[in-house]
Amino acid sequence: MIGIVFKKEMLGHLLSQRFAACTALAVMLIIANGMLTSQTYVQKKASYLTQRAVEETKLPEITYYSVLGSDMNNADKSPLFDKAAPRALRPPRALEVFAQGVEQEVGQAVKVLLFEVPYQTEAIVPFQSGNPYLAIFASFDMVYIFQLVLGLLAILIASETVSGEKEDGTLRLMLTTNVSRAQVLTGKILAGLTTLAIPTALGFILLTIVLLGTELIEVGASEWARLGLLFVLSLLYLLVFYLMGLAISCVTHRSATSLIFSLFAWALLAIVLPDSITALLNEQANMGEKHKQVHHQATQEWNKFDQEIADLVRAHGQTQYPPFQMVERFQHPVFGMKSVFPGAASMYSMHGHDHTPQFYLSGVVDSPSLAEFQDILRTGELLRLKYAQRAWNAKAPLLETFPRRIQRWNAWLQRLLPAGAYSQAASAFAGTSRREYYDFIDQVRAYRGQIITFLQDRDAFGSREWFNDDEGFRADLRDLPRFQEQGWTVSQSLRHALPALTALLLYAAVLFVIANRFFARYDAM
């Protein structure tokens, strides 16, 4: 008897105008969005590959260590200074076409500077497109389309499965046979899930075709496994809304009433509450005055650094840092008795993001004062490292700790809603979750620590190669550690998606129990 109910419900769903309209809309949105957002991926991947090639070739060409401490975007553009400090690169995710997650908000590169603690990314090349439709679909992905369009379809086809049949009289006729109410409910649920699997599978197939037809996208075993998880997750999400509509239909006796309540529940749980929670928490994170305070605290730390540096140079009978007047230089064939950068001392701005502790001296003569100069420089640059960390410790509670706490609150609250739980799990499977992005930032910091250890092991801060690359004194960075992001495995993604998956399963279980209880008591007369 379950099979008979199943066939009847399936036929009714497939022939309904709601199914045809929602499926057609979802398919059109998925195709249009997939084709447009794949352009973004291609541009990002091309930028990533280009920058990776630059990173692989530039370090061996650097001939003095102090360049590693500088943001070359703000430095002089002399040919001697055209190489920047290393960048840690985050490759674009192939499945961001399915679930964008945080990919719209974050960049792909982090400058790894010695005297700044990395905490945010930047775009390698800002994306620009002449396609006017890309702006319309920029915030869309498959997850968003499923949340709204197919979620609406799920609750609409379920909202009249009981109350609508009561109005038609078919429910009473069905229950006069030897079929039990449990069998009727089971047949309806199986039919609804199978019906929803059709547009879900169609959307995945079409988007996968777009994915495979896009240049620079590599789809391996990991991506196929993630696609399978995304498909199952999407069906679970749609099942939740189908069971919700079914439960509503079991407590009303008119199809119009069921439809109104179902639409209200869908709008509240899929649109209003998720967006409201995010907007409310973002408002709490808007603390402009606090930003001024922490930057002031960081500046105070750099002021302490200035004081220690002043004490250091005075102890050696000098008046400025670095004490360039202690360094004797022979006649340079091009630049004479000057450093390549005549105003090298002025390049030492001591505060915040503006300080660029980089300088270059050519034609340095061995002398007793040179060793003292190197001792001062070693002590001063190690002090700079210490105060860079202290300045970051002053800024971190607001610039990082508090925003991360806000995101955790948002994640916890969103998991109370089907749409929020679905979005979280989908971004974890696609590799675009905020937690994986934070893990990337933590890896970059660890990489910066490797570079500092590399330099300390070679006494680079007090070496001649720190500021000079005369013949025989050139830094060798060929064995400097290279950054390689350790992305999450499928099992790691599944583990981090487990809380959201559990929330969806609990939603489905509770709604099934409610629907079963109400249908068992439903008056079919």
N, C-alpha and C positions, 0 to 999 in steps of 0.2 A: 504493500500500500504506500510505502514511502516513495517508491519509484513513480507511482501514479501521481502523487501530489507534486513530486519533483518535476515531472514532465509538464504538468498543467501550469505550475508557477513559472517555469522557464519560458514556455510559449507566451504566457501573458506578459512577462518582462520584455522579451525580445521584440514583441510586436507593439510595444507601447511607444508613444511619441516621445516620452521623457527619455527613454533609453536611446532612441535614435538621435535626439537633439543633443543630449549631454555627451554622448560618445563622439559625435561629429565635431562638437566644439572642442573637446579634449584633444582629439587627434589633430585638428588644425592648429591648436595652440602648441602642441608638442612639436609638430614638424617645423612650424615657423620659429619657435624658440630655439629648437635644436640647431637649425641651420644658421641662425644669427649668432647664438652664443658660441658655436664652434669656431666662428671667425675670431672671437676674442681669445679662445684657447690657442689657435694657431699663432696669433700675434704674440701672445705671452710666451709660448714655447720657443718661437724664433728668437725673441729677446733673451730668453734664458740660455739658449744654446750659444748665441753670440757672446753674451757676457761670460759664460763658462769658458769659452775659448780664450777670452781676454785674461781671465783669472789664471788659466793654466800657463800662459806665456809671460805674464808681466812680472811675477815675483823673481824669476831668475835674472831679470834685467835690472832689478833694483840693486844699487851698489853701496848704499849706506843705510844703517838701521833706523835712523830717526824718522824716515819717511813713514814708517809703520804707525807713528803716533799722530798722523795728520790727516785731516779731511781735505783732500786735494781739490775738491770743488771750490774751496774758499782760498786756495793758495795761488801764488803766482803761476802763470801758465808758461813759464820758461820751459824749454825742451828738457832741461835737467830735472824738472819736477812734474813731468806729465804722467807719472805712475802713481796711482793711489794706493792706500792701504788695502789689504785683501777684503773681499766681500764674501760673505756667506750667502749662498744662493739656495732658494727653495723652489724646486721644480713645480710647475703647475700640475694639478691633479687631472688625470684623464677623465674621471667620472664627475668632475664639477659640472659637466653638461647635464647630469642627472640631478645632482644636489650641490648647489653652489656654496652653501654654508657661509663661511667667513671670507671666501675668496674675493668677493666684491669689496670688502673693507680693508684688506691687508695687501701688502706688496710682496715681492719675491726676493728682495735683497736686504742685507744688513751690513753696513760698514763696520768692520771689526777694527776699532781704534784702541790703542793701548790705554789712553787716558780718558776714555768714556765707556761706561757700562752699557752694552746694547740692550734695548728694551722694545724697539719697534722696527717694523720693516718699511721699505719704500719701494715704489715701482721702479723696475729697471728702465723701462721706457713708458711714459704715460700713454695709455691706450687712446687712440683717436680713430674715429670711423666716420666716413662720409655717408653712411647708411642712416637715414633719419628714423627708421623703424627700430634700430638697435636700442635707442633710448627708451622706447616703449616697453621692450621686452627685457631690459637690462636686469630688472629685479625678479624676473620669472625664472623658474626652472621646473623640472618635472615634478618635484615634490610639491611645489606651490600649486601647480595645476591639479595634482591629485587631491591636495588638501581641500581645494575649493570645488572644482568642477565634478570630479568623480565622488568626492565626499557628499556633494549635493545629490548626485545620482543615487548613491547608496541609500540615503535617508528618504528620498522621494519614492523609490520603488518599494521600500519597506513600509512606508507610512499608511498604505491602503491595503496591505495584504490581509489584514483581519477585518478592520472596520469597513473596508470597501466590499469585501465578500459578504459581510453581514447585511449591508444595504441591498446587495444583489440577490440575497437569499441562498447563494451557493454554499456558504459556510454551514448553515443549518442542514442543508441537504447532504453535505459531505459527512457531517457528524452523525447522521442517522444510519450510516453504514457501519461496518465492523472496524473501521479505522479509529485508532485512539487519538486523543489530542496530542500526545507526545509524538506520535508518528507524523501528524499534520505539521506540527511545529518544526520537526526535524527536516521534513521535506521542503518546507518553505526556506529554512536557513540554508540548506544545501543548494537549492535553486538560486537563491539570492547570491550566494558566494560564487557559484559557477557563472552566473550572469555578469557579475562584477569582474571576474577573471578575464572575460573577453576583451573589454576595452583596456584593462591593465596590460594584458599580454600584447595587444596591438600597439599600445604606446611604447612598451619596452622594445618590441621588435623594430618599430620605425626609428626610434631614437638610437638603437644599436646600429642600424644601417647607416644613419648619419654619422655616428661615432667611427665606424669602420671606414667610411668613405672620406674622413677628414685627414688631411696630411699631418704628419708629425705626431699623431696619436698612436701610442703603442698599447695594445691590449694583450695582456698576458694572462696566465692562470689566476693570478691574484685578482685582476679586474673582473674576470668571469665569475669567480667566487663571490665577489662583492655585488655583482649584478644579480646573482641568484638571491643573495640576502636581501637586496633592495626589493626584489619582486615579492618575496614572501612577506617582507615588512609592509609593503603597500597593500597587499591583500588583507593583512591583519588589521591595518588602519581602516580600510573600507568595511571590513566585517564589523568593526566597532560601531560605525555609523549605521550600518544595516540593522544591527541588533537594537540600536537606540530607536530607530524608526519603528521597528517591530514592537518594541516594548510600548512605545507611545500608541501604536495602533491597537494594542491589547487593552488599553485603559480608556479608549474612546469608542463611541458607537456611530460616529459619522465620519466619512472620509474627509470632508472639508475641515472638520475639527482636527483630525490627525495631521492633515497637511499643514495647517497653521502652526500647530505646536512643533511639528518636525522642522519646519523652516526656521522657527524661532530658536530651537535647540542648535541647529546647524550654524546659524549666524553667530550665536553667542559663543559656542565652543570652538568654532573654526576661524572666526574673524575678530569678534569684539574683544574677548578676554585675552587671547594671545597678544594682540597688538597693544591692548591697554596695559598689560603687565610690563611689556618691553618699554613702552613709552614712560610709564611711571618710574621704573628703575633707571632709565636713562636720565630722567629729570633729577633723580637723587644724585646721579653721578656728575651732574653739572655744577662744579664747585670752583668757579673762576677765582674767587677771593682766596681760597685755599691754595690754588696754584701759585699765586703771588707769594704766599707765605713760605711754601716749601722751596721756591726758587731763591727767596731771600736767605733761607737757612743754608742752601747749597753755596750761595755766594759768601756767606760767613765762613764756611769751611775753606773756601779758596782764599779768603782773606787771611786765615790762619796759616795757610800754605805760604802766602806772600811774606808773612812775618817770619816764618822759619827760614825761608830762602834768604831773606834780608840778613838774618842773624848768621846764616851760613857764609854768605859772601863777605860780611864784615869780619868774621873770624879769620878770613884769609886775606884781609886787607884790601878787599875789592868793593866796588860800589854798585855793580849791576850783575844780573844773572841772565844768561850765561856771561862770564867775564871774558869777552872776546879779546880784550886788550892784552890778556895773558898769552895769547897764541901768536907766535911769530910765523910769518908766511914769506916764502921767497917770491921773487918777481914772476907773476903768472904771464904766460905769453900772450894771453888775450885780455884778461881782466886786470892786469897789473897787480898792485898791492892790495887788492880788495877781495872780499869774498864774492862768490858768484852772485849772491844776493847782498848788495851793499847794506841794506837795512835789515840784516838778519836779526839784530836784537829786537827790533820793533815787531817782529813776527811772533814774539813770545807774549801774547795776551794771556793773562792768567786765569780768567774766569769762565766757567760754564762751557757752553758749546762753542764759544768764539775762540777759545785758546787753541793755537796750532803750534805746539812745541816742536817745530821742525826748522832746521837750519842746515846749511851746507857750507863748509869751508874747504877751499882748495889750496894746494901748495903749502901744507903745514910743515913747519920745520921742527925737527926733534930738538927739545931744549928742556932744561930742568923745570921751567914753568908749565910745560905741556903736561907733565905727569900730575902736577897740582891741579891744573885745569880739568884733567880727566877725573880726578878724585872728587872735585866739586860737582862735576856733571853727574857722576855716578850717584852721589848722595842726593843731589837735587831731583834727578829723574825718578829715583826710587821713592822719594818723598811725594812726588807728583802722583805716582801710582797709588800710594796710600791715601792721599787726599781725594783722588778721583773716586775711590771706593767710598770714602766718607761722605763726599758730596752726593753720590748716588743713594747711600743709605738715608740721607736726609730727604731725598725726593721720592724714594721708592714707595713709602706708604700711600702716597696719593697717586703717583703716576702709574703704579703697577698693583700694589697690594689691594688697594680699595677697588679699582676697576675689576680685578679678578674676582674679588668677593661679590661685587655686584653681578657679575656674570654667573657665578655659582648660585646666587639667589634666583636669578632669572631661570637657570636650568632646573632648579628644584621646583619652582612654581610652574614652569611650562610643562613639566612632567605630570602635573595634575590634570592636564588637558590632553585630549587625544591628538590634536593637531601639533601641539608643542612636543609631545613625546615622539611622534612620528618624525618631525623635522630633526630632532636631536639624533635619533637613531640613524636616520638617512645620512646625515652629514658625517657621522662616525664611520659608516660603511663606505662612503665615497672618499674618505680621507680629507674632508674639508671642515672638520669640526674645530671649534675654538680651542679645545683642550689639546689637539694635535698641533695647532699653531703655537700655543704656549710652550709645548714640548720642544718645538723648533727653536724658539727664543732661548730656552734653557740650554739647548745644545750649542747655540752660538756663544753663549757665555762660557761654557766649558771649553770651547775652541779658543776663545780669547785667553783663557787661563793657560792653555797649551802653548800659545805664542809667547806669553810672558815667561813661562818656565823655560821655553827654548832660548829666549834672550838672556835670562838670568844664568842659565847653565854655561853660556858663552861669555859671561861678563860683558854683554853688549852695551849696557848703559854707561860703562866707564871705559869702553874701548875706543880706539881711534876711528874704527869703522862706524861708530854711532853718528859722527858728524862729518866724516871725510872719506873720500874714495880714491886717494892718490894711489899710484901704482904700488902694488904690494899691500895695500890697506883697503881692499874692497870687500864689502860684506858678501857672504855667500848664502843666499836664501833658497837654494835649490832643495835643501832638505827641511825647509820650514813646513810644519804640519799643514796639510790641506783639509779643507772642510768638506764633509760629505754627510748630508742629512740622513739620519737613520729613521726612515718612515715607519709607521706602524704596520705590523703584519695583520693579516686578516683576523687571527685569533685575538690580537690586542684590540683591534677595532670592535670585535664582537664583545669583548669583555667590557669596554667602555660604553658600548651601546646597551648593555644588559639592564641597567636601571630603567631606561626608556622602554625597552622591550617588555620588561616586567610590568610596567605601568599599563601598557596597551593590553597585555594578556589579562591583567586584573580587570580592566575596563570590560573586556569581552566576556570574561567569566561572570562578573556581577550583572551585566546586562542580560546575559543568557538566563541566569537564575530569575531575574525580575520578569523577563518576558515569559518564561515557563510558568512562573507562579501566577501571573495575571491571566495568561491564556487558559490555565487549568480552571480558573474561576469565571471565565468570560461567558457572558450571557449571549448565546448565538441566536436567540429567538427574536 
